[in-house]
Amino acid sequence: MSIELQLIDCNCNDCKFMVRDLEMLNKHKKTFAGTGIMDKLNFGMCTKFNKSVTFIPNICQLETQQCFEHRKL
């Protein structure tokens, strides 16, 4: 059932083209530590379009409905 929901959400977190940017994530967490500002924001690189992306896991992304491909399928 979770893969079915992920196919509806089309979140970059579950896309096979997304490569996580842990350096940017750590930098962001240090900058905003203790503020509660955008704690769930994640960073990565879309290898399909060769561009930086930000996303919040498990949130529906309407803008990725056409390009999303699930990483486990």
N, CA, C and O atoms as CSV, one atom per row, in Angstrom:
chain,resi,resn,atom,element,x,y,z
A,1,MET,N,N,0.810,-1.189,0.000
A,1,MET,CA,C,0.000,0.000,0.000
A,1,MET,C,C,0.859,1.260,0.000
A,1,MET,O,O,0.471,2.251,-0.619
A,2,SER,N,N,2.007,1.260,0.669
A,2,SER,CA,C,2.814,2.479,0.724
A,2,SER,C,C,3.370,2.851,-0.652
A,2,SER,O,O,3.461,4.038,-0.966
A,3,ILE,N,N,3.742,1.877,-1.476
A,3,ILE,CA,C,4.230,2.189,-2.815
A,3,ILE,C,C,3.111,2.807,-3.644
A,3,ILE,O,O,3.360,3.716,-4.436
A,4,GLU,N,N,1.886,2.327,-3.474
A,4,GLU,CA,C,0.752,2.905,-4.200
A,4,GLU,C,C,0.559,4.375,-3.825
A,4,GLU,O,O,0.306,5.209,-4.695
A,5,LEU,N,N,0.676,4.690,-2.542
A,5,LEU,CA,C,0.554,6.080,-2.100
A,5,LEU,C,C,1.712,6.924,-2.618
A,5,LEU,O,O,1.519,8.081,-2.990
A,6,GLN,N,N,2.905,6.354,-2.644
A,6,GLN,CA,C,4.070,7.073,-3.154
A,6,GLN,C,C,3.914,7.361,-4.646
A,6,GLN,O,O,4.381,8.394,-5.125
A,7,LEU,N,N,3.271,6.469,-5.379
A,7,LEU,CA,C,3.027,6.696,-6.797
A,7,LEU,C,C,2.035,7.836,-7.014
A,7,LEU,O,O,2.098,8.525,-8.032
A,8,ILE,N,N,1.132,8.035,-6.077
A,8,ILE,CA,C,0.185,9.149,-6.150
A,8,ILE,C,C,0.876,10.450,-5.754
A,8,ILE,O,O,0.702,11.472,-6.417
A,9,ASP,N,N,1.653,10.415,-4.683
A,9,ASP,CA,C,2.347,11.615,-4.181
A,9,ASP,C,C,3.404,12.128,-5.145
A,9,ASP,O,O,3.585,13.339,-5.274
A,10,CYS,N,N,4.105,11.226,-5.825
A,10,CYS,CA,C,5.197,11.585,-6.745
A,10,CYS,C,C,6.223,12.485,-6.074
A,10,CYS,O,O,6.663,13.476,-6.657
A,11,ASN,N,N,6.602,12.143,-4.852
A,11,ASN,CA,C,7.562,12.945,-4.098
A,11,ASN,C,C,8.983,12.592,-4.523
A,11,ASN,O,O,9.311,11.420,-4.712
A,12,CYS,N,N,9.818,13.606,-4.671
A,12,CYS,CA,C,11.221,13.394,-5.063
A,12,CYS,C,C,11.932,12.411,-4.138
A,12,CYS,O,O,12.872,11.736,-4.556
A,13,ASN,N,N,11.496,12.329,-2.905
A,13,ASN,CA,C,12.093,11.411,-1.935
A,13,ASN,C,C,12.056,9.961,-2.418
A,13,ASN,O,O,12.928,9.167,-2.063
A,14,ASP,N,N,11.062,9.616,-3.217
A,14,ASP,CA,C,10.885,8.243,-3.685
A,14,ASP,C,C,11.232,8.064,-5.159
A,14,ASP,O,O,10.998,6.995,-5.724
A,15,CYS,N,N,11.787,9.096,-5.786
A,15,CYS,CA,C,12.075,9.055,-7.221
A,15,CYS,C,C,13.469,8.475,-7.493
A,15,CYS,O,O,14.423,8.747,-6.765
A,16,LYS,N,N,13.561,7.682,-8.546
A,16,LYS,CA,C,14.850,7.063,-8.878
A,16,LYS,C,C,15.862,8.065,-9.415
A,16,LYS,O,O,17.056,7.764,-9.449
A,17,PHE,N,N,15.423,9.238,-9.833
A,17,PHE,CA,C,16.333,10.248,-10.374
A,17,PHE,C,C,16.936,11.151,-9.311
A,17,PHE,O,O,17.836,11.934,-9.615
A,18,MET,N,N,16.464,11.065,-8.072
A,18,MET,CA,C,16.908,11.961,-7.013
A,18,MET,C,C,18.127,11.395,-6.284
A,18,MET,O,O,18.128,10.244,-5.848
A,19,VAL,N,N,19.167,12.230,-6.161
A,19,VAL,CA,C,20.368,11.891,-5.396
A,19,VAL,C,C,20.434,12.881,-4.243
A,19,VAL,O,O,20.439,14.092,-4.466
A,20,ARG,N,N,20.483,12.383,-3.021
A,20,ARG,CA,C,20.472,13.247,-1.838
A,20,ARG,C,C,21.732,14.112,-1.749
A,20,ARG,O,O,22.830,13.686,-2.108
A,21,ASP,N,N,21.538,15.328,-1.265
A,21,ASP,CA,C,22.646,16.253,-1.039
A,21,ASP,C,C,22.804,16.416,0.472
A,21,ASP,O,O,22.258,17.347,1.064
A,22,LEU,N,N,23.551,15.509,1.086
A,22,LEU,CA,C,23.708,15.506,2.539
A,22,LEU,C,C,24.515,16.698,3.031
A,22,LEU,O,O,24.307,17.167,4.150
A,23,GLU,N,N,25.430,17.192,2.210
A,23,GLU,CA,C,26.219,18.366,2.598
A,23,GLU,C,C,25.300,19.586,2.765
A,23,GLU,O,O,25.412,20.315,3.750
A,24,MET,N,N,24.405,19.803,1.815
A,24,MET,CA,C,23.477,20.928,1.897
A,24,MET,C,C,22.491,20.731,3.053
A,24,MET,O,O,22.137,21.692,3.735
A,25,LEU,N,N,22.055,19.506,3.270
A,25,LEU,CA,C,21.136,19.215,4.379
A,25,LEU,C,C,21.794,19.542,5.714
A,25,LEU,O,O,21.175,20.179,6.567
A,26,ASN,N,N,23.029,19.119,5.904
A,26,ASN,CA,C,23.740,19.403,7.157
A,26,ASN,C,C,23.974,20.899,7.341
A,26,ASN,O,O,23.862,21.417,8.452
A,27,LYS,N,N,24.297,21.589,6.256
A,27,LYS,CA,C,24.492,23.038,6.314
A,27,LYS,C,C,23.189,23.730,6.726
A,27,LYS,O,O,23.194,24.640,7.555
A,28,HIS,N,N,22.089,23.291,6.144
A,28,HIS,CA,C,20.762,23.852,6.457
A,28,HIS,C,C,20.406,23.615,7.931
A,28,HIS,O,O,19.910,24.512,8.613
A,29,LYS,N,N,20.666,22.401,8.404
A,29,LYS,CA,C,20.338,22.072,9.795
A,29,LYS,C,C,21.164,22.901,10.774
A,29,LYS,O,O,20.654,23.322,11.812
A,30,LYS,N,N,22.435,23.140,10.453
A,30,LYS,CA,C,23.281,23.973,11.322
A,30,LYS,C,C,22.792,25.419,11.332
A,30,LYS,O,O,22.761,26.063,12.380
A,31,THR,N,N,22.415,25.920,10.168
A,31,THR,CA,C,21.962,27.303,10.053
A,31,THR,C,C,20.686,27.551,10.848
A,31,THR,O,O,20.546,28.589,11.494
A,32,PHE,N,N,19.755,26.600,10.801
A,32,PHE,CA,C,18.453,26.794,11.432
A,32,PHE,C,C,18.259,25.960,12.698
A,32,PHE,O,O,17.123,25.766,13.131
A,33,ALA,N,N,19.329,25.469,13.292
A,33,ALA,CA,C,19.250,24.625,14.494
A,33,ALA,C,C,18.470,25.329,15.610
A,33,ALA,O,O,18.749,26.476,15.958
A,34,GLY,N,N,17.497,24.617,16.152
A,34,GLY,CA,C,16.729,25.118,17.284
A,34,GLY,C,C,15.624,26.099,16.944
A,34,GLY,O,O,14.906,26.549,17.837
A,35,THR,N,N,15.470,26.441,15.675
A,35,THR,CA,C,14.451,27.422,15.307
A,35,THR,C,C,13.132,26.785,14.904
A,35,THR,O,O,12.088,27.435,14.963
A,36,GLY,N,N,13.164,25.524,14.496
A,36,GLY,CA,C,11.952,24.853,14.022
A,36,GLY,C,C,11.582,25.245,12.605
A,36,GLY,O,O,10.558,24.805,12.084
A,37,ILE,N,N,12.410,26.069,11.979
A,37,ILE,CA,C,12.138,26.524,10.620
A,37,ILE,C,C,12.510,25.434,9.620
A,37,ILE,O,O,13.667,25.023,9.531
A,38,MET,N,N,11.546,24.989,8.897
A,38,MET,CA,C,11.745,24.027,7.808
A,38,MET,C,C,12.555,22.812,8.235
A,38,MET,O,O,13.476,22.406,7.526
A,39,ASP,N,N,12.230,22.232,9.371
A,39,ASP,CA,C,12.949,21.059,9.879
A,39,ASP,C,C,12.852,19.861,8.943
A,39,ASP,O,O,13.755,19.025,8.909
A,40,LYS,N,N,11.778,19.774,8.193
A,40,LYS,CA,C,11.551,18.595,7.352
A,40,LYS,C,C,12.080,18.737,5.932
A,40,LYS,O,O,12.001,17.796,5.143
A,41,LEU,N,N,12.616,19.899,5.604
A,41,LEU,CA,C,13.096,20.150,4.250
A,41,LEU,C,C,14.323,19.290,3.948
A,41,LEU,O,O,15.234,19.176,4.768
A,42,ASN,N,N,14.331,18.692,2.766
A,42,ASN,CA,C,15.456,17.878,2.304
A,42,ASN,C,C,15.974,18.443,0.984
A,42,ASN,O,O,15.273,19.176,0.287
A,43,PHE,N,N,17.212,18.087,0.658
A,43,PHE,CA,C,17.874,18.624,-0.529
A,43,PHE,C,C,18.415,17.481,-1.380
A,43,PHE,O,O,18.781,16.424,-0.866
A,44,GLY,N,N,18.457,17.709,-2.679
A,44,GLY,CA,C,18.996,16.699,-3.568
A,44,GLY,C,C,19.263,17.250,-4.947
A,44,GLY,O,O,19.140,18.449,-5.198
A,45,MET,N,N,19.635,16.337,-5.847
A,45,MET,CA,C,19.907,16.676,-7.233
A,45,MET,C,C,19.068,15.747,-8.108
A,45,MET,O,O,19.118,14.526,-7.959
A,46,CYS,N,N,18.306,16.332,-9.010
A,46,CYS,CA,C,17.525,15.548,-9.967
A,46,CYS,C,C,18.433,15.217,-11.142
A,46,CYS,O,O,18.862,16.109,-11.874
A,47,THR,N,N,18.725,13.930,-11.319
A,47,THR,CA,C,19.618,13.532,-12.403
A,47,THR,C,C,18.899,13.507,-13.753
A,47,THR,O,O,19.545,13.483,-14.801
A,48,LYS,N,N,17.572,13.512,-13.729
A,48,LYS,CA,C,16.820,13.544,-14.987
A,48,LYS,C,C,16.916,14.927,-15.630
A,48,LYS,O,O,17.080,15.043,-16.845
A,49,PHE,N,N,16.814,15.978,-14.805
A,49,PHE,CA,C,16.846,17.351,-15.314
A,49,PHE,C,C,18.118,18.098,-14.926
A,49,PHE,O,O,18.276,19.275,-15.251
A,50,ASN,N,N,19.024,17.413,-14.232
A,50,ASN,CA,C,20.297,17.993,-13.810
A,50,ASN,C,C,20.094,19.332,-13.088
A,50,ASN,O,O,20.673,20.353,-13.458
A,51,LYS,N,N,19.253,19.291,-12.046
A,51,LYS,CA,C,18.989,20.505,-11.270
A,51,LYS,C,C,18.817,20.165,-9.797
A,51,LYS,O,O,18.455,19.045,-9.436
A,52,SER,N,N,19.083,21.153,-8.960
A,52,SER,CA,C,18.901,20.991,-7.519
A,52,SER,C,C,17.420,20.983,-7.196
A,52,SER,O,O,16.630,21.690,-7.823
A,53,VAL,N,N,17.046,20.164,-6.195
A,53,VAL,CA,C,15.650,20.092,-5.769
A,53,VAL,C,C,15.569,20.148,-4.249
A,53,VAL,O,O,16.494,19.742,-3.546
A,54,THR,N,N,14.463,20.649,-3.768
A,54,THR,CA,C,14.135,20.582,-2.350
A,54,THR,C,C,12.777,19.899,-2.246
A,54,THR,O,O,11.934,20.032,-3.132
A,55,PHE,N,N,12.577,19.172,-1.161
A,55,PHE,CA,C,11.329,18.444,-0.989
A,55,PHE,C,C,11.120,18.124,0.474
A,55,PHE,O,O,12.062,18.108,1.266
A,56,ILE,N,N,9.868,17.869,0.822
A,56,ILE,CA,C,9.499,17.390,2.154
A,56,ILE,C,C,8.928,15.991,1.948
A,56,ILE,O,O,7.889,15.846,1.304
A,57,PRO,N,N,9.585,14.954,2.483
A,57,PRO,CA,C,9.117,13.583,2.280
A,57,PRO,C,C,7.656,13.399,2.695
A,57,PRO,O,O,7.168,14.024,3.636
A,58,ASN,N,N,6.983,12.523,1.960
A,58,ASN,CA,C,5.598,12.123,2.219
A,58,ASN,C,C,4.590,13.246,2.008
A,58,ASN,O,O,3.500,13.216,2.581
A,59,ILE,N,N,4.939,14.230,1.196
A,59,ILE,CA,C,4.035,15.313,0.829
A,59,ILE,C,C,3.815,15.227,-0.686
A,59,ILE,O,O,4.769,15.061,-1.446
A,60,CYS,N,N,2.564,15.341,-1.116
A,60,CYS,CA,C,2.249,15.278,-2.544
A,60,CYS,C,C,2.893,16.454,-3.274
A,60,CYS,O,O,2.754,17.605,-2.859
A,61,GLN,N,N,3.593,16.156,-4.358
A,61,GLN,CA,C,4.226,17.184,-5.178
A,61,GLN,C,C,3.542,17.214,-6.542
A,61,GLN,O,O,3.818,16.373,-7.398
A,62,LEU,N,N,2.669,18.163,-6.737
A,62,LEU,CA,C,1.938,18.259,-7.992
A,62,LEU,C,C,2.857,18.523,-9.181
A,62,LEU,O,O,2.583,18.067,-10.291
A,63,GLU,N,N,3.950,19.260,-8.953
A,63,GLU,CA,C,4.839,19.643,-10.049
A,63,GLU,C,C,5.676,18.480,-10.584
A,63,GLU,O,O,6.317,18.624,-11.625
A,64,THR,N,N,5.685,17.343,-9.906
A,64,THR,CA,C,6.502,16.203,-10.355
A,64,THR,C,C,5.649,15.052,-10.894
A,64,THR,O,O,6.159,13.949,-11.093
A,65,GLN,N,N,4.393,15.289,-11.124
A,65,GLN,CA,C,3.488,14.230,-11.581
A,65,GLN,C,C,3.908,13.644,-12.931
A,65,GLN,O,O,3.650,12.469,-13.191
A,66,GLN,N,N,4.546,14.433,-13.791
A,66,GLN,CA,C,4.918,13.956,-15.129
A,66,GLN,C,C,6.296,13.317,-15.201
A,66,GLN,O,O,6.533,12.476,-16.068
A,67,CYS,N,N,7.206,13.692,-14.318
A,67,CYS,CA,C,8.586,13.206,-14.425
A,67,CYS,C,C,8.934,12.096,-13.420
A,67,CYS,O,O,9.960,11.433,-13.573
A,68,PHE,N,N,8.105,11.887,-12.411
A,68,PHE,CA,C,8.384,10.944,-11.334
A,68,PHE,C,C,8.449,9.502,-11.835
A,68,PHE,O,O,7.599,9.061,-12.608
A,69,GLU,N,N,9.476,8.774,-11.381
A,69,GLU,CA,C,9.574,7.325,-11.585
A,69,GLU,C,C,10.021,6.725,-10.252
A,69,GLU,O,O,11.053,7.110,-9.703
A,70,HIS,N,N,9.237,5.784,-9.743
A,70,HIS,CA,C,9.519,5.219,-8.418
A,70,HIS,C,C,10.838,4.459,-8.425
A,70,HIS,O,O,11.142,3.732,-9.370
A,71,ARG,N,N,11.610,4.632,-7.370
A,71,ARG,CA,C,12.944,4.026,-7.272
A,71,ARG,C,C,12.913,2.518,-7.132
A,71,ARG,O,O,13.917,1.859,-7.401
A,72,LYS,N,N,11.784,1.950,-6.717
A,72,LYS,CA,C,11.721,0.505,-6.508
A,72,LYS,C,C,11.003,-0.229,-7.640
A,72,LYS,O,O,10.857,-1.450,-7.584
A,73,LEU,N,N,10.564,0.482,-8.644
A,73,LEU,CA,C,9.856,-0.178,-9.759
A,73,LEU,C,C,10.677,-0.190,-11.016
A,73,LEU,O,O,10.229,-0.705,-12.041
